[in-house]
Amino acid sequence: MSTPLRIAVVGSGIGVEHIKGFQELPELFEVKALCDVNLERAAPVAEKYGIGKLARSLDEVCRLPEIDVIDLCTPPAFHFAQIDSAVKAGKHVICEKPLVGSLAAVDSVARLAEGTDRRIMPIFQYRFGHGLQKLKYLIEQNLTGEAFVFNVDVAWWRDGEYYRNPWRGKRATELGGALLSQAIHAVDMVLYILGPAKSVFGRASTRVNMIEVEDCVAMALEMRDGSLGTISVTLGSLAEISRHRFTFRNLTAESNTEPYANSCDPWAFSFNARGNEKQVKDALEQFTPAPERYAGQFSRFYQALRDETDLPVTIADARAALEIVAATYHSSERNEPVTLPIGPGHPKYETL
Ligand SMILES: NC(=O)c1ccc[n+]([C@@H]2O[C@H](COP(=O)([O-])OP(=O)(O)OC[C@H]3O[C@@H](n4cnc5c(N)ncnc54)[C@H](O)[C@@H]3O)[C@@H](O)[C@H]2O)c1
């Protein structure tokens, strides 16, 4: 494995945040190339971040022998074909959410990964915020007891200007709406803490903008561990917040409400009456913070390649989140609860 790993970022929208994340870790990564069909957009980005090579097509990037990792930051409908091309060119792949737009496609990506020594990592960078990581640590230290209930709010604001970007708001190109595109991070945070879901009942509707996909969602979930929770999502909240609240037997954990940083500090941990306060506080003092957000996911990606261990976010993780999306859409359309898992033969397996 070359050190630093040599990266080509494809797409110069959110791709800029990826470049910044890699450049926070110069001993681990070097961004060698930026690719975008829109060179007018990409050129000033390449100049600003000192990226030597500009490319107009993924094929061109795939042919560059000096690239180890292709990082896909393109609109969702391109992801599957681009992952396939990059892996076939012998590159490791990082890919923005949503990884792909159906459970059938995510299973195809998993088969692609099984047939190669190249690694494919979906992005879920919210996982690595220090607040959420502290809760994960307390669970690993057996300090929380069993989970009872969780409550999640994703209340964001998107207006007509946002939907002027032509791939957004359309089923064929965005692949889904607020749940798939925005709240999927919040769903992943729940799965990361509590493990797999058992059943979902949901309602999705389009109430805020004149778009094809949903922008308001309400869901009730039962997790395999028996805990119950709700997630509500809107893209019509002028006052933006995100919030996760988990109630365990021995503590409650509540995130801050910064809409795009609620997995980061500060989180409030409150204790039970039986006096576990000292244990929890002692454990939190032992917590060792690692990088957060994109740099957090990228540094763990580097370690996983170096040590040949599991990736910090796996294709199975992307599947689990996508399965909740598929189940919610199905539940909303049929007015019935959906039991997981969703596999071949289910009406929501091939398309969302
Ligand atoms: N993880 C997060 O927090 C987060 C945040 C925003 C967006 N995203 C995801 O990132 C992806 C991109 O979103 P965005 O907001 O940057 O979109 P965007 O439209 O702003 O940028 C996408 C860029 O990709 C380029 N592009 C399109 N097709 C291409 C192709 N075939 N080859 C090369 N370049 C191509 C476009 O010219 C554009 O510059 C989406 O999947 C989106 O859901 C994730």
The ligand as a Gaussian input file, in Angstrom:
#p B3LYP/6-31G(d) Opt

LIG

0 1
 N      -22.495000      13.079000       3.068000
 C      -23.062000      14.278000       3.004000
 O      -23.241000      14.966000       4.022000
 C      -23.450000      14.829000       1.650000
 C      -23.727000      16.184000       1.497000
 C      -24.064000      16.653000       0.215000
 C      -24.151000      15.784000      -0.864000
 N      -23.902000      14.446000      -0.652000
 C      -24.001000      13.497000      -1.776000
 O      -22.897000      13.735000      -2.656000
 C      -23.285000      13.489000      -4.000000
 C      -23.040000      14.752000      -4.829000
 O      -23.846000      15.794000      -4.309000
 P      -23.475000      17.339000      -4.545000
 O      -24.317000      18.104000      -3.612000
 O      -22.001000      17.545000      -4.495000
 O      -23.996000      17.522000      -6.044000
 P      -23.561000      18.662000      -7.073000
 O      -24.522000      18.574000      -8.217000
 O      -23.389000      19.955000      -6.372000
 O      -22.099000      18.213000      -7.562000
 C      -21.896000      17.051000      -8.315000
 C      -20.733000      17.318000      -9.261000
 O      -20.514000      16.108000     -10.011000
 C      -20.260000      16.453000     -11.363000
 N      -20.607000      15.307000     -12.193000
 C      -21.855000      14.914000     -12.542000
 N      -21.769000      13.803000     -13.298000
 C      -20.460000      13.489000     -13.403000
 C      -19.761000      12.440000     -14.031000
 N      -20.412000      11.497000     -14.713000
 N      -18.409000      12.441000     -13.954000
 C      -17.760000      13.402000     -13.282000
 N      -18.372000      14.422000     -12.637000
 C      -19.709000      14.460000     -12.707000
 C      -21.129000      17.670000     -11.605000
 O      -20.655000      18.436000     -12.718000
 C      -21.018000      18.405000     -10.285000
 O      -19.966000      19.350000     -10.275000
 C      -24.748000      13.054000      -3.941000
 O      -24.824000      11.646000      -3.910000
 C      -25.237000      13.637000      -2.626000
 O      -26.331000      12.933000      -2.070000
 C      -23.551000      13.973000       0.565000

